Amino acid sequence: MNQVDFKKKAAGEKAAEYIQDGMVIGLGSGSTMYWMLKALGQKVREGLSIQGIPSSIKTENWAREFGIPLTNFEKVNRLDLAIDGADEVDPHFNLIKGGGGSLLREKIVDQAADHFIVVVDDSKLVDELGAFPLPVEVVSFGWQLVKYRIEQLGCQAELRKRNGEVFVTNNQNYILDCQFNVIKKPEELHHKLKQMLGVVETGLFFNMTDRVIIGKDNEVKIQE
Ligand code: 5RP
């Protein structure tokens, strides 16, 4: 395991300690969450009784593999706690998410929770958001027009592709990765983007995070 994975594992495992009996948990996405899910699966095997709502098909598959009981929004309309990864975290706990393409479901799940914990390795901590290209989920029809309009806000946007194919989200939408370099006002930018027809959701998460668990070289740090 490389050093980054080691840090992700440490952060993910620490987050699992916050899960208590009877909770309904929002299960975020990404490689850091893999370790959280694995640790949670172990706790379930030891008798912890919880239910999870996954924020992506990949997370759902991992949760099933680890024996984590699942529920859905037909049965519950609030969660006790959500745990999720992030691509960037600023000192005000503003986040960029969506590197894995799951930002819409993640936001739905994370916002439904009373408490929200973010798990990252320390490379994700930034002074200002924006070096990581901001993922924006858009409907497939007319994506070129939306790209043009987003670029008028001062970024370079690129249609996400994987292995030469257009990347399609779990919701059958596309992702535009928008290179802003610096995002001075994340909330304002989010609202500008959301006003554009064709934009489904942005990867800017703000006013949501209660706690950030950071995997570092030889320790796990918690910011609240
Ligand atoms: C997926 C996400 C992930 O949480 C984010 O990309 C972090 O992933 P990782 O833990 O693999 O670094 O937002 O849409």
py3Dmol code that shows the C-alpha trace and the ligand (Angstrom):
import py3Dmol

protein = """\
ATOM      1  CA  MET A   1       0.000   0.000   0.000  1.00  0.00           C
ATOM      2  CA  ASN A   2       1.408   3.423  -0.894  1.00  0.00           C
ATOM      3  CA  GLN A   3       1.577   6.324   1.563  1.00  0.00           C
ATOM      4  CA  VAL A   4      -1.536   8.062   0.207  1.00  0.00           C
ATOM      5  CA  ASP A   5      -3.611   4.895   0.527  1.00  0.00           C
ATOM      6  CA  PHE A   6      -2.260   4.442   4.026  1.00  0.00           C
ATOM      7  CA  LYS A   7      -3.502   7.930   4.947  1.00  0.00           C
ATOM      8  CA  LYS A   8      -6.882   7.295   3.334  1.00  0.00           C
ATOM      9  CA  LYS A   9      -7.212   4.028   5.213  1.00  0.00           C
ATOM     10  CA  ALA A  10      -6.387   5.702   8.527  1.00  0.00           C
ATOM     11  CA  ALA A  11      -8.949   8.481   7.942  1.00  0.00           C
ATOM     12  CA  GLY A  12     -11.650   6.059   6.782  1.00  0.00           C
ATOM     13  CA  GLU A  13     -11.171   3.725   9.725  1.00  0.00           C
ATOM     14  CA  LYS A  14     -11.249   6.618  12.190  1.00  0.00           C
ATOM     15  CA  ALA A  15     -14.563   7.845  10.762  1.00  0.00           C
ATOM     16  CA  ALA A  16     -16.143   4.431  11.310  1.00  0.00           C
ATOM     17  CA  GLU A  17     -15.638   4.976  15.059  1.00  0.00           C
ATOM     18  CA  TYR A  18     -18.287   7.722  14.990  1.00  0.00           C
ATOM     19  CA  ILE A  19     -21.005   5.316  13.910  1.00  0.00           C
ATOM     20  CA  GLN A  20     -23.289   4.216  16.720  1.00  0.00           C
ATOM     21  CA  ASP A  21     -25.867   1.506  17.122  1.00  0.00           C
ATOM     22  CA  GLY A  22     -29.217   2.262  15.481  1.00  0.00           C
ATOM     23  CA  MET A  23     -27.923   4.979  13.166  1.00  0.00           C
ATOM     24  CA  VAL A  24     -28.898   5.459   9.548  1.00  0.00           C
ATOM     25  CA  ILE A  25     -25.704   6.398   7.728  1.00  0.00           C
ATOM     26  CA  GLY A  26     -25.092   8.173   4.434  1.00  0.00           C
ATOM     27  CA  LEU A  27     -22.355   6.273   2.648  1.00  0.00           C
ATOM     28  CA  GLY A  28     -20.225   8.539   0.460  1.00  0.00           C
ATOM     29  CA  SER A  29     -18.078   7.521  -2.480  1.00  0.00           C
ATOM     30  CA  GLY A  30     -14.432   7.218  -3.372  1.00  0.00           C
ATOM     31  CA  SER A  31     -11.329   5.327  -2.369  1.00  0.00           C
ATOM     32  CA  THR A  32     -11.146   6.804   1.154  1.00  0.00           C
ATOM     33  CA  MET A  33     -14.707   5.672   1.731  1.00  0.00           C
ATOM     34  CA  TYR A  34     -13.715   2.169   0.701  1.00  0.00           C
ATOM     35  CA  TRP A  35     -11.742   1.895   3.931  1.00  0.00           C
ATOM     36  CA  MET A  36     -14.573   3.332   5.989  1.00  0.00           C
ATOM     37  CA  LEU A  37     -16.972   0.801   4.482  1.00  0.00           C
ATOM     38  CA  LYS A  38     -14.574  -2.047   5.131  1.00  0.00           C
ATOM     39  CA  ALA A  39     -14.173  -1.001   8.780  1.00  0.00           C
ATOM     40  CA  LEU A  40     -17.934  -0.551   9.119  1.00  0.00           C
ATOM     41  CA  GLY A  41     -18.517  -4.027   7.690  1.00  0.00           C
ATOM     42  CA  GLN A  42     -16.292  -5.416  10.428  1.00  0.00           C
ATOM     43  CA  LYS A  43     -18.312  -3.568  13.085  1.00  0.00           C
ATOM     44  CA  VAL A  44     -21.537  -4.941  11.616  1.00  0.00           C
ATOM     45  CA  ARG A  45     -20.131  -8.450  11.832  1.00  0.00           C
ATOM     46  CA  GLU A  46     -19.329  -7.763  15.477  1.00  0.00           C
ATOM     47  CA  GLY A  47     -22.969  -6.857  16.155  1.00  0.00           C
ATOM     48  CA  LEU A  48     -23.394  -3.159  15.341  1.00  0.00           C
ATOM     49  CA  SER A  49     -26.896  -2.577  14.005  1.00  0.00           C
ATOM     50  CA  ILE A  50     -27.043   0.202  11.424  1.00  0.00           C
ATOM     51  CA  GLN A  51     -28.433   0.881   7.975  1.00  0.00           C
ATOM     52  CA  GLY A  52     -26.728   2.740   5.157  1.00  0.00           C
ATOM     53  CA  ILE A  53     -27.804   4.684   2.092  1.00  0.00           C
ATOM     54  CA  PRO A  54     -25.138   4.524  -0.630  1.00  0.00           C
ATOM     55  CA  SER A  55     -24.314   7.544  -2.779  1.00  0.00           C
ATOM     56  CA  SER A  56     -23.172   5.609  -5.838  1.00  0.00           C
ATOM     57  CA  ILE A  57     -23.513   2.224  -7.438  1.00  0.00           C
ATOM     58  CA  LYS A  58     -19.863   1.512  -6.619  1.00  0.00           C
ATOM     59  CA  THR A  59     -20.451   2.274  -2.942  1.00  0.00           C
ATOM     60  CA  GLU A  60     -23.571   0.129  -2.988  1.00  0.00           C
ATOM     61  CA  ASN A  61     -21.538  -2.777  -4.369  1.00  0.00           C
ATOM     62  CA  TRP A  62     -18.833  -2.334  -1.729  1.00  0.00           C
ATOM     63  CA  ALA A  63     -21.437  -2.070   1.035  1.00  0.00           C
ATOM     64  CA  ARG A  64     -23.039  -5.319  -0.102  1.00  0.00           C
ATOM     65  CA  GLU A  65     -19.621  -6.988  -0.306  1.00  0.00           C
ATOM     66  CA  PHE A  66     -18.888  -5.939   3.297  1.00  0.00           C
ATOM     67  CA  GLY A  67     -22.311  -7.003   4.584  1.00  0.00           C
ATOM     68  CA  ILE A  68     -23.595  -3.521   5.442  1.00  0.00           C
ATOM     69  CA  PRO A  69     -27.417  -3.441   5.590  1.00  0.00           C
ATOM     70  CA  LEU A  70     -28.875  -0.902   3.182  1.00  0.00           C
ATOM     71  CA  THR A  71     -32.016   1.179   3.096  1.00  0.00           C
ATOM     72  CA  ASN A  72     -33.313   3.922   0.807  1.00  0.00           C
ATOM     73  CA  PHE A  73     -35.302   7.154   0.686  1.00  0.00           C
ATOM     74  CA  GLU A  74     -38.580   5.259   0.301  1.00  0.00           C
ATOM     75  CA  LYS A  75     -38.125   4.163   3.905  1.00  0.00           C
ATOM     76  CA  VAL A  76     -36.278   7.038   5.602  1.00  0.00           C
ATOM     77  CA  ASN A  77     -36.260  10.772   5.096  1.00  0.00           C
ATOM     78  CA  ARG A  78     -33.408  11.724   7.384  1.00  0.00           C
ATOM     79  CA  LEU A  79     -30.034  10.271   8.212  1.00  0.00           C
ATOM     80  CA  ASP A  80     -28.146  10.498  11.489  1.00  0.00           C
ATOM     81  CA  LEU A  81     -24.746  10.881   9.929  1.00  0.00           C
ATOM     82  CA  ALA A  82     -23.148  10.977   6.501  1.00  0.00           C
ATOM     83  CA  ILE A  83     -19.488  10.242   5.843  1.00  0.00           C
ATOM     84  CA  ASP A  84     -17.900  11.104   2.518  1.00  0.00           C
ATOM     85  CA  GLY A  85     -14.605  11.892   0.818  1.00  0.00           C
ATOM     86  CA  ALA A  86     -13.632  15.120  -0.934  1.00  0.00           C
ATOM     87  CA  ASP A  87     -11.260  16.380  -3.603  1.00  0.00           C
ATOM     88  CA  GLU A  88     -10.485  19.691  -1.899  1.00  0.00           C
ATOM     89  CA  VAL A  89     -11.260  21.079   1.561  1.00  0.00           C
ATOM     90  CA  ASP A  90     -10.646  24.733   2.427  1.00  0.00           C
ATOM     91  CA  PRO A  91     -10.223  26.193   5.944  1.00  0.00           C
ATOM     92  CA  HIS A  92     -13.952  27.100   6.045  1.00  0.00           C
ATOM     93  CA  PHE A  93     -14.886  23.486   5.264  1.00  0.00           C
ATOM     94  CA  ASN A  94     -16.012  24.374   1.738  1.00  0.00           C
ATOM     95  CA  LEU A  95     -15.481  21.347  -0.460  1.00  0.00           C
ATOM     96  CA  ILE A  96     -14.975  20.357  -4.039  1.00  0.00           C
ATOM     97  CA  LYS A  97     -16.402  16.910  -4.663  1.00  0.00           C
ATOM     98  CA  GLY A  98     -17.191  14.836  -7.703  1.00  0.00           C
ATOM     99  CA  GLY A  99     -13.775  13.572  -8.743  1.00  0.00           C
ATOM    100  CA  GLY A 100     -15.368  10.148  -8.946  1.00  0.00           C
ATOM    101  CA  GLY A 101     -18.458  11.517 -10.678  1.00  0.00           C
ATOM    102  CA  SER A 102     -20.944  10.868  -7.870  1.00  0.00           C
ATOM    103  CA  LEU A 103     -21.521  14.455  -6.741  1.00  0.00           C
ATOM    104  CA  LEU A 104     -25.291  14.598  -7.256  1.00  0.00           C
ATOM    105  CA  ARG A 105     -26.156  11.498  -5.252  1.00  0.00           C
ATOM    106  CA  GLU A 106     -23.506  12.432  -2.712  1.00  0.00           C
ATOM    107  CA  LYS A 107     -25.059  15.848  -2.184  1.00  0.00           C
ATOM    108  CA  ILE A 108     -28.550  14.369  -1.845  1.00  0.00           C
ATOM    109  CA  VAL A 109     -27.326  11.859   0.724  1.00  0.00           C
ATOM    110  CA  ASP A 110     -24.950  14.177   2.604  1.00  0.00           C
ATOM    111  CA  GLN A 111     -27.499  17.004   2.868  1.00  0.00           C
ATOM    112  CA  ALA A 112     -30.110  14.662   4.306  1.00  0.00           C
ATOM    113  CA  ALA A 113     -27.894  13.914   7.307  1.00  0.00           C
ATOM    114  CA  ASP A 114     -27.965  15.617  10.705  1.00  0.00           C
ATOM    115  CA  HIS A 115     -24.171  15.445  10.828  1.00  0.00           C
ATOM    116  CA  PHE A 116     -21.586  15.256   8.089  1.00  0.00           C
ATOM    117  CA  ILE A 117     -18.014  13.978   8.410  1.00  0.00           C
ATOM    118  CA  VAL A 118     -15.500  14.374   5.600  1.00  0.00           C
ATOM    119  CA  VAL A 119     -12.614  11.905   5.277  1.00  0.00           C
ATOM    120  CA  VAL A 120      -9.490  12.900   3.358  1.00  0.00           C
ATOM    121  CA  ASP A 121      -5.752  12.451   3.166  1.00  0.00           C
ATOM    122  CA  ASP A 122      -3.829  15.620   3.880  1.00  0.00           C
ATOM    123  CA  SER A 123      -3.139  16.346   0.185  1.00  0.00           C
ATOM    124  CA  LYS A 124      -6.781  17.473  -0.085  1.00  0.00           C
ATOM    125  CA  LEU A 125      -6.372  20.447   2.260  1.00  0.00           C
ATOM    126  CA  VAL A 126      -6.089  23.751   0.383  1.00  0.00           C
ATOM    127  CA  ASP A 127      -6.141  27.444   1.295  1.00  0.00           C
ATOM    128  CA  GLU A 128      -8.555  28.201  -1.545  1.00  0.00           C
ATOM    129  CA  LEU A 129     -10.644  25.901  -3.715  1.00  0.00           C
ATOM    130  CA  GLY A 130     -10.159  25.691  -7.456  1.00  0.00           C
ATOM    131  CA  ALA A 131      -6.876  24.017  -8.356  1.00  0.00           C
ATOM    132  CA  PHE A 132      -8.865  20.791  -8.683  1.00  0.00           C
ATOM    133  CA  PRO A 133     -11.192  21.189 -11.698  1.00  0.00           C
ATOM    134  CA  LEU A 134     -14.723  21.717 -10.402  1.00  0.00           C
ATOM    135  CA  PRO A 135     -17.019  18.888 -11.538  1.00  0.00           C
ATOM    136  CA  VAL A 136     -20.401  20.112 -12.748  1.00  0.00           C
ATOM    137  CA  GLU A 137     -23.056  17.552 -13.630  1.00  0.00           C
ATOM    138  CA  VAL A 138     -25.046  18.560 -16.721  1.00  0.00           C
ATOM    139  CA  VAL A 139     -27.766  16.970 -18.809  1.00  0.00           C
ATOM    140  CA  SER A 140     -26.393  15.396 -21.967  1.00  0.00           C
ATOM    141  CA  PHE A 141     -28.613  17.360 -24.358  1.00  0.00           C
ATOM    142  CA  GLY A 142     -26.951  20.632 -25.300  1.00  0.00           C
ATOM    143  CA  TRP A 143     -23.913  20.092 -23.076  1.00  0.00           C
ATOM    144  CA  GLN A 144     -21.821  22.089 -25.565  1.00  0.00           C
ATOM    145  CA  LEU A 145     -23.993  25.159 -24.953  1.00  0.00           C
ATOM    146  CA  VAL A 146     -23.735  24.752 -21.178  1.00  0.00           C
ATOM    147  CA  LYS A 147     -19.959  24.364 -21.511  1.00  0.00           C
ATOM    148  CA  TYR A 148     -19.803  27.618 -23.485  1.00  0.00           C
ATOM    149  CA  ARG A 149     -21.873  29.445 -20.863  1.00  0.00           C
ATOM    150  CA  ILE A 150     -19.869  28.083 -17.940  1.00  0.00           C
ATOM    151  CA  GLU A 151     -16.650  29.171 -19.630  1.00  0.00           C
ATOM    152  CA  GLN A 152     -18.013  32.743 -19.714  1.00  0.00           C
ATOM    153  CA  LEU A 153     -17.626  32.642 -15.913  1.00  0.00           C
ATOM    154  CA  GLY A 154     -13.848  32.453 -16.350  1.00  0.00           C
ATOM    155  CA  CYS A 155     -12.833  28.821 -16.502  1.00  0.00           C
ATOM    156  CA  GLN A 156     -11.873  26.207 -19.012  1.00  0.00           C
ATOM    157  CA  ALA A 157     -14.401  23.378 -19.049  1.00  0.00           C
ATOM    158  CA  GLU A 158     -13.807  19.915 -20.367  1.00  0.00           C
ATOM    159  CA  LEU A 159     -16.258  17.103 -20.974  1.00  0.00           C
ATOM    160  CA  ARG A 160     -15.174  14.210 -18.766  1.00  0.00           C
ATOM    161  CA  LYS A 161     -14.092  11.099 -20.609  1.00  0.00           C
ATOM    162  CA  ARG A 162     -12.858   7.726 -19.395  1.00  0.00           C
ATOM    163  CA  ASN A 163     -10.899   5.447 -21.723  1.00  0.00           C
ATOM    164  CA  GLY A 164     -11.834   7.649 -24.666  1.00  0.00           C
ATOM    165  CA  GLU A 165     -15.582   7.369 -23.958  1.00  0.00           C
ATOM    166  CA  VAL A 166     -17.812  10.095 -22.550  1.00  0.00           C
ATOM    167  CA  PHE A 167     -18.207   9.489 -18.818  1.00  0.00           C
ATOM    168  CA  VAL A 168     -21.880   8.977 -17.907  1.00  0.00           C
ATOM    169  CA  THR A 169     -22.947   9.440 -14.291  1.00  0.00           C
ATOM    170  CA  ASN A 170     -25.159   7.057 -12.302  1.00  0.00           C
ATOM    171  CA  ASN A 171     -27.959   9.476 -13.223  1.00  0.00           C
ATOM    172  CA  GLN A 172     -27.234   9.246 -16.963  1.00  0.00           C
ATOM    173  CA  ASN A 173     -25.801  12.777 -17.105  1.00  0.00           C
ATOM    174  CA  TYR A 174     -22.430  14.173 -18.210  1.00  0.00           C
ATOM    175  CA  ILE A 175     -19.715  15.897 -16.165  1.00  0.00           C
ATOM    176  CA  LEU A 176     -17.936  19.098 -17.161  1.00  0.00           C
ATOM    177  CA  ASP A 177     -14.635  19.505 -15.296  1.00  0.00           C
ATOM    178  CA  CYS A 178     -14.179  23.255 -14.901  1.00  0.00           C
ATOM    179  CA  GLN A 179     -10.690  24.589 -14.293  1.00  0.00           C
ATOM    180  CA  PHE A 180     -11.102  27.836 -12.338  1.00  0.00           C
ATOM    181  CA  ASN A 181      -7.661  27.716 -10.630  1.00  0.00           C
ATOM    182  CA  VAL A 182      -9.014  29.818  -7.756  1.00  0.00           C
ATOM    183  CA  ILE A 183     -12.610  29.991  -6.537  1.00  0.00           C
ATOM    184  CA  LYS A 184     -12.866  33.070  -4.350  1.00  0.00           C
ATOM    185  CA  LYS A 185     -16.587  32.787  -3.567  1.00  0.00           C
ATOM    186  CA  PRO A 186     -17.691  29.149  -3.732  1.00  0.00           C
ATOM    187  CA  GLU A 187     -21.273  29.795  -2.678  1.00  0.00           C
ATOM    188  CA  GLU A 188     -21.762  32.580  -5.228  1.00  0.00           C
ATOM    189  CA  LEU A 189     -20.260  30.477  -8.007  1.00  0.00           C
ATOM    190  CA  HIS A 190     -22.477  27.541  -7.087  1.00  0.00           C
ATOM    191  CA  HIS A 191     -25.610  29.692  -7.359  1.00  0.00           C
ATOM    192  CA  LYS A 192     -24.517  31.190 -10.694  1.00  0.00           C
ATOM    193  CA  LEU A 193     -23.959  27.719 -12.098  1.00  0.00           C
ATOM    194  CA  LYS A 194     -27.241  26.378 -10.736  1.00  0.00           C
ATOM    195  CA  GLN A 195     -29.137  29.146 -12.529  1.00  0.00           C
ATOM    196  CA  MET A 196     -27.935  27.843 -15.877  1.00  0.00           C
ATOM    197  CA  LEU A 197     -30.399  25.657 -17.697  1.00  0.00           C
ATOM    198  CA  GLY A 198     -28.829  22.258 -18.207  1.00  0.00           C
ATOM    199  CA  VAL A 199     -26.762  22.316 -15.025  1.00  0.00           C
ATOM    200  CA  VAL A 200     -27.969  19.591 -12.685  1.00  0.00           C
ATOM    201  CA  GLU A 201     -25.613  20.106  -9.737  1.00  0.00           C
ATOM    202  CA  THR A 202     -22.168  21.398  -8.880  1.00  0.00           C
ATOM    203  CA  GLY A 203     -19.407  19.777  -6.880  1.00  0.00           C
ATOM    204  CA  LEU A 204     -19.279  22.725  -4.471  1.00  0.00           C
ATOM    205  CA  PHE A 205     -20.397  21.659  -1.003  1.00  0.00           C
ATOM    206  CA  PHE A 206     -20.676  24.357   1.670  1.00  0.00           C
ATOM    207  CA  ASN A 207     -22.387  24.865   5.053  1.00  0.00           C
ATOM    208  CA  MET A 208     -22.615  21.129   5.445  1.00  0.00           C
ATOM    209  CA  THR A 209     -19.457  19.777   7.065  1.00  0.00           C
ATOM    210  CA  ASP A 210     -19.217  19.337  10.844  1.00  0.00           C
ATOM    211  CA  ARG A 211     -15.914  17.542  11.051  1.00  0.00           C
ATOM    212  CA  VAL A 212     -12.969  16.719   8.793  1.00  0.00           C
ATOM    213  CA  ILE A 213     -10.895  13.630   9.510  1.00  0.00           C
ATOM    214  CA  ILE A 214      -7.465  13.944   7.930  1.00  0.00           C
ATOM    215  CA  GLY A 215      -5.070  11.075   7.371  1.00  0.00           C
ATOM    216  CA  LYS A 216      -1.499  12.300   7.766  1.00  0.00           C
ATOM    217  CA  ASP A 217       1.884  10.574   7.713  1.00  0.00           C
ATOM    218  CA  ASN A 218       1.840   9.163  11.220  1.00  0.00           C
ATOM    219  CA  GLU A 219      -1.417  10.362  12.709  1.00  0.00           C
ATOM    220  CA  VAL A 220      -5.040  11.171  12.082  1.00  0.00           C
ATOM    221  CA  LYS A 221      -6.057  14.746  12.729  1.00  0.00           C
ATOM    222  CA  ILE A 222      -9.595  15.887  13.366  1.00  0.00           C
ATOM    223  CA  GLN A 223     -10.795  19.418  12.586  1.00  0.00           C
ATOM    224  CA  GLU A 224     -14.160  20.600  13.911  1.00  0.00           C
TER     225      GLU A 224
END
"""
ligand_1 = """\
14
5RP
C -16.646 11.189 -5.747
C -16.112 12.061 -4.675
C -15.071 11.474 -3.798
O -15.498 11.516 -2.484
C -13.810 12.279 -3.991
O -13.454 12.248 -5.359
C -12.667 11.747 -3.137
O -12.275 10.505 -3.601
P -11.048 9.697 -2.985
O -11.412 9.355 -1.580
O -10.947 8.499 -3.892
O -9.827 10.565 -3.061
O -16.497 13.183 -4.493
O -17.579 11.862 -6.535
"""
view = py3Dmol.view(width=600, height=400)
view.addModel(protein, "pdb")
view.setStyle({"model": 0}, {"cartoon": {"style": "trace"}})
view.addModel(ligand_1, "xyz")
view.setStyle({"model": 1}, {"stick": {}})
view.zoomTo()
view.show()
